[in-house]
Amino acid sequence: MNDEALTTLQGMGQRIAARRKQLGMTQEQVAELSGLSNQFFACVERGVKNIRAESLLRVCKALDVSADYLLTGQVTDVDRLQIVELVRPLKDKQLHCLEEIIRQYVTAVAGEENG
């Protein structure tokens, strides 16, 4: 395996692990939901084993994330639409409160990047 392929696998594994942890899931839970063995899934997260396309799609479903993000690290409109689905059940007042929180967060993050 060449260096570029290894770097790609390791990056994908890091993104899988980060998303899994963000969702509060164990490796065993994601492996089971994906139909993979625990050992193989752990190797994928460490970036030492390649994963077939079908298995990657099952991991994406288990983690509720796009394949684009796991493969490249690029957030896509598919990923952004997940946020829309999360806020859809909110009532008007809740949605406006969340909007204000997001505005403040974006302002704070922009300030950190400039500072």
N, C-alpha and C positions, 0 to 999 in steps of 0.2 A: 504494500500500500504506500502510495507516495505521500509526501508531506501535506499537500493540499487536501487530499482525501481525508487524511487523519485529522487535520484541523477542522474540516467540515463536520466529521463525525463527532469530534469532541465538543464543538459548538452546539450541535444539535442535542447532544446528551446533556449539556449544561442547561439548555433551554427547557428540555423535558423535565429535568430535576427541579428547576426553579418553578415551573408551572405546577408541578405535582405538589411541591411544598406550599405554594401559594394557596392551593385548594385544600391543604391540610390532609393530603392522602399519603398513604404509605406506598412503597414500591410494590408490595404484595397486592394491594388493592388495584393499582393501575394495571399490573401484570394480569391479574384475573379478569378485569374488565376488557382487556385487550386480547385475551386468549393467548398470552405468552407465558413462558415459564418465568418464575421469579429470578432465576439465575441469568437467563438471557436478557430480561428487562434491565437488571442491574448492570450488565455489560453494555447495553445500549446507552444507559445513562452515563456510564464512565467513558463512552466514546471508543470502546475497544471492539465492538461488534457492529457490523452493518445490519440494517433492518430492511426487509422487503417492503415494497410499496403497500401491499395489502395490510401488513402489520402496522406500518406507520399510520395508515388511515384509521385503524382501530385505536391506536394510541391517541390520535387527534380527537376522536370522538370521546374517549374516556376522559381526556383532559379539557374538552370543550375549547379547542384552539385550532387554528388553521395549520395546514401542512406548510404553507408558505412561511409562517412564523417559525415553526420548528426547524425547517430546512435552512432558512436564510436569516432569520432574526428580524425580518421586515414585517412590521404590523400592516395588515391590509384592511380593506373595507369590511371583509368578513369578520375580522377581529373587532372592529369598531361597532359593527351591528350587534355584537353580543352585549355591549353596554346598553344599547337601545332596548334590547329585550329585557335586561335587568330592571330598567326604570319604567317599563311599560305599565306595570300594575300600580304605580304611585298615583296618588290623588294630586290634584293641581297644586295645593299648598306644599305638599311633600316635594313635588317636582321642582317648584320654584326655590325651595330651601336647598335642594341638591344642586341646582344651577348656581346658586350663590357660593356654595362650598367649592364647586369646581372652578368658578371664576377666581376665587381667592387662592386656590391651590395653583392654578396656572400662573397667576401673578407672582406667587412666592417662588415657584420653580424658575420662572423667567429671571427673577431677581438673583437667584443663586447662580445661574449660568452667566450672568453679566458681572457678578461680584467677585 
